[in-house]
Amino acid sequence: MLAGRAPLGAAGCGRLLAAGLRPLLCGLSQCWVTAERQYPALRVAEPAKEKRAVRKEQPSSLVVRRFIACPKLARTVRGCLQRGAGPDPQPLLLEFAPGPGVLTRSLLDAGFRVVALESSLDFFTDLQSLENSLDGQLKVIHGDFFRLDPLTKGALKPPAVSSDKLFETMGVAAVPWRADVPLKVFGIVPQQLERNRLWRLLFAMYECSSIYRYGRVELNLFISEKEYTVLTAKPGKSRIYQALTVVAQLGYEIELLHKEPWSSFATNLKNGGLAIPKAVQAPNDHLCLVRLTPQENLFTGSLKPSNASTFIFMVKQSFAKPKSRLTDRLSSWSLDNSGRLLKALEIPKNAAMCNLYPEDYKRLFEALQNSDMFAETLFHDEVLTSTRTMNL
């Protein structure tokens, strides 16, 4: 809680956060006091300084960022992250874009070891001061989680980060895919290009690249309610059951941990606005804390990291016309014996693409891989390349 103040309830947090991050934190006293520790307060940059940082840093610094600045919400999120944390008395967590570090402090008090990946130089400097006041429990790195392993030549310049360097710093070694989760990650996904960011994580997971070279890294992400609705949609919902749904449900165990109104979060907007993305086809009143754990049995049968991108593009092309019949889609791929194939898979000939379950797509792909009718050249190489090399 804040020094000299009573604990804030939900209503109190909402009133403070309505004006945005800067007015909230500028009211802090010289230190934060918890039941266990006393921390130096973090400062927030003046607007002019924020503008200078935007010109110097990468374009992603223009993205609207959200922060946990309410102690009550921080405790709620900490409780979610503690569930299933394992027997380690000091579990390791990678927290990206921690901003003012309100959740970071709560995690430290609960015994977590935290590696904070922060791209803003203002927040980074203040988090470093917090790191220096502790004894190795916190490590702060200047970097952007969504600029991990960019496809550029030469040495990386922060906030771009190499996952190899990051995992070496954390002391996390690679483990086999079927082993236990080697690392848990927490962060709030920016809503600008949110869908692209989710796709990029999925490609990395299916290809076992970037952070997934180290095993089944668990993601605990605040995403928009709109995207959560898409991730968990059921077949037949043609507007929200999409290629992203199929690929995500096959690849991840998806668990909703918590839903929180947008107004509970602070933003980096000078006017304190919420900047809530509009949604027509799905509800979007909350941010959803979702746990995404890679499926242990993902790479069974013919699906492997080496051909996973082909599988993803088969699904994406299938949803180009989600209400079209599967037989028509197979015919467009010049598969003349599609009727025999569908009979063997026990899939109705007239099934629409939006009515197939994720497992049906995997079985279809594996059957095509094992047949002499399938050629990966059916999928446009230039589209494959442009999506795989997405560099946000």
N, C-alpha and C positions, 0 to 999 in steps of 0.2 A: 504494500500500500504506500501511499505518499506520506512523507514525513509531516506530522502535525495535522493529518486529515483522517477522517473516518473512511472505511472502505466504501467504494462506490458500488451501488447496485446497477442493474441493467439500465434503468431510466437515467441515472446519473451519468453513466458512460455515454448513453445516446446523446444527452445534452452537450456533453463536452466534445464528442466527436462530430457533431453536426457542423461545427465551425471548422473542421479540418485538423490535420496533424499539427501544424505549427502553433495555432493558438493553444492547443492542449498542452504541448510539451514546454512551451515558454512559461507556463505557470508552475513548473516544477521547482522545488527547492534545490539546494545545492547537492543533495544526495537522495538516493532512494534507500528506504529502510524496509527490510523484510524481517521475517521471524529469525532468519539465520545470518543475514549479511547486511552490510551497508555498502552501497555502490555509489560511485561518482555519477552525477547526472549527465545525460547526453544533451548536447545542444542541437538546435536545428538551424540550418543555414538561412540567412536573410534572403529575400527574393532576388536581389541583385546578384548575390553570390551563386544562387541556383542557376541564373541565366548564364553566368560565365562558365559554370561547369557543363551546361548543356552544349555550349559551343565547342568546348574542348573535348568532350567525351563522344562516344559513338552515338549514332542516331537513336539507338534503343533507349537512351536516357530521356527521350521525349515521351516515352510510353507512360501512361497514367499508372502509377503504382499504388497499391493498397497495403496498409500496415495494420498490425494488431497493436493498438495503443491503449486498450482498455485492460486493466489487470484482471477483471473478472473473466473476460474472453480468453485471456492468456491462460488462466487456470483451467478453463474448460478444455482448451486445445491440449494443454499439458496432460490432462487426464486421459484424453483420447490417445495420445502418443504413448502413454505409460501402459495402456492395455496391450498385452502381447509383446511387451518389451523384452521378455526373456529373463533368465536368472542373473544376468550380469548386473552387479550392484551399481555400475557406472556405464549404462548403455551409451553407445556413440550415435550421434545424430548429425547429419549434414543439413543445416538450415540455410536456404538461399534467400537472398533479399530480406534480411531481418529488419532493415531500416533502423528504427530507434531502439531495438533490442529489448522491448518489453517482454516478449515471449522468451527471448534468450535468457534473461535473468531468472524467469520462472523455471526454466528447464535446468539451469545451473543449480538453483536451490533444491531441485528435486534429485540432484545427483547425476544428471546427464553430463556426458562429455560432449561438447558442441564444437563443430567446425562451421563457422559462419562465412558464407560466400556473399560478399556485398560489392555491388558495382558503383554505388555512389561514393565519391571521394569524401564527402562530408560525413556521411554515416560511417564510412570505413575508418576514418581518423578517430572518431569517438569510440567506436567499438574496439579499436586498438588500445585505447586508454583503459577500457574495461578489461581487456586481455592482460595488460600489464599489471593490473591489480590482483590478478589471480595466479594460481600456481599450476599452470598447464592444463586447467580444465576447459579453457576456451582457446581456440585458434581462429584468427580472423584472416581471411584471404581476399584480396582485391580481385573480384571476378564476377562473371555473369553466368548463371547456370544454363541459360539458353544460348550461350556462346561457347559451350564446351566443344572442343575438337573441331573448330571451324576449318573448312577446306581451303586453307591459304598456305602459301609457301613461306619458308623462313621462320624465324623465331616469332612466337606469339607475344602480342603486347596486351597487357590488361586493358579491359576486363575479359578478353578472350583467355581461355584456360584450357590446358591439356588435362584430360581425365587421368592420364598416367601420373602426371605431377601431383594432381589433386589426391589421388588414392595413395601415392607414396607419402605425401604429407600426413594423411590421416592414419597411415600404418595399416591399411586394409589390403589384404592379399586376395588374389583371384581364387575362386573356388569353383568346383564343378557345378553345372546348371542345376542338378538335382540336390545339391547341398542346401543347408539352411541359408536364409537371407543374410548376406554379408554386411549390409548397410541399410539404414533407414534414412529417408530424405523427407524434409518438410519444406513447403513454400507456398506462396500465393501466386497463381499463374496470372499474368497480366491479360486483360480481356482483348487488347489489340492483338490480332492474329492468334487468338486463343486456339482456334481449330488447327492452324498450322503447327503450333507448338505441340499440341497433343499428337498430331500425326508424326512429327519429328521424333518424339519419344517412342512411338510405336515402331517406326522403322528401325530405330536403334535397338529396341528390344528384340524384334524379330530377327535382326541380323547379328545379334549379340555383339554390337559395336558400342563404342563410347563407354558409358558407365556399366553397360551390361556385359562387357568383357570380363567383369569381375564376379558375375553370377546374377542371381535373381534379386537385384536391388529393389527394395520396397519404396514406393512413392506415396507420400501423404500430402495431397494437394488440395488447396481451396480452388475450385473451379466454379464457373457460373452454373446456376441451376439449369439453364438451357442446355449446356453441354452434358451435364450429368443425366438429364432426361434422355438425350440421344444415346449416351453410353449404355444405358440400362433399358432401352426400348425393346419391345417384343415384336416378333414377326407379325406382319399384317398391318402394322402402323406405318403406312407408306410414306408419311411426311417426316417422321422422326426415326424410323428404322432405316439406317443408312449403312454405307460401307464402313464408316467409322465404328458403328455399333458392332458389326460382325467381327471386325479385326480386333477390337478392344475386348469383347467378351470371350473370344477364343484365347487371347493372349494373357489377359489379366483375371485374377479373382478381384471383383469389384465390391467394395464394402463402404457403405455410407456411414461415416462416423458422427457427423454433426452438420446441421444446417443453421446458418446465421444470417440475419438481415444485412443488406448492404450497408445500412446506416451504422452498423456496429464497427465499421472499419474507417480508419483515417486514410486520406489520400494525399498525394503530393501536389494537388491543385491549390493555387494560391487563394482561390475564392472558397475553398473548402467544399467544393461540389463533389457529388458522388459519381457522376459520369456512368450511370447504369446503362449497359447496352440494351437496346430494345429487342424484344422477342415477340413474334406473332404466333408461331406454331407450338411453342412450349412455354411453360411458366418460367419466370426469371426474377423472382422476388428475393432470392437468397444466394449466398455463396455456399457451396457444399464442400465439406471436408471429406474427401474420398480417399480410401486406401486402395492402391493399385499394386497387387502382388503378382508378379509373373507366374504363370501356371507351370508347375513342376513337370507336367507331362506334355508340354507344348510341342516339343520336338520328338514326336513319335510317328511311326510310319514313314511316309515319303517327305514330310515337311521338315526341312532343315534350314539352318541359317543361310546356306548358300543359295537356296531357291525361294526363300521367304518373300523376297521382293516381288517375284513373279506371282506368288499366291496373292499378295496384297493387290496387285494390279488386276488380277483376274476378278477379285471382289469389286474393285472400283469400277471396272468396265461393266460388270453385271448390274450395278446400280445406276448406270447411265440412263436406263429406262426401267425403274424399279417395278413397274406393273407389267412389263413384257414377260412372255413365257420363257421358261428355261430352254425349251426346245428351239425357240427362235434364236436365243443367244448362242446356243451351241452350233446352230446352223451358220450363224454369222462368223463363227470361228472355223468354218469349213469342216465340221465334224459330221460326216455323212451317217455314221452308225450311232448317232446319239440316242436313238430309241432303245437300242440294246444296252447301252451304257446305263441309262436311267433305270431300266428294268432291273439290272444287276444291283443298282444302288437302292432299289425300292423307293424311287422318287417319282411321283406322278408326272406324266408327260406335260400336263397343262399347268404345272406349278408355276406361279409367278416368282420373279426374283425376290420380291419383298416378303414372300411367304416362306422362304427357306430359312431354317435355323442355322446358326453359325457352324454347328457340327456338320450340317449338310454340305456347306461350302468346303470344309476341310476334306470330307470324304470324296466330294467331286474332284477336288484338286488332286488328291492322291490317286484316284482312279485314272485321271488324265495323265498324270506323271508315269503311271505304270502301263499305259497303252501306247500303241504305235500311231495313234491319231493326233498326238499332242506335240506342238512345237512352240517353244518359248518366243519365237519371233512373231507370234500372233499379237504380242503386246509391244506397243511402239517404244523403241529404245529411247527416243528423245524425250518422251513423257516420263519414262522411268528415271532417266538421268536427272531431269529437272526437279523431280520430287525428292529423290534420294539425296541430292546435294543441297537441299533447302538450308539456307544459312541465314537465320533470322538476325 
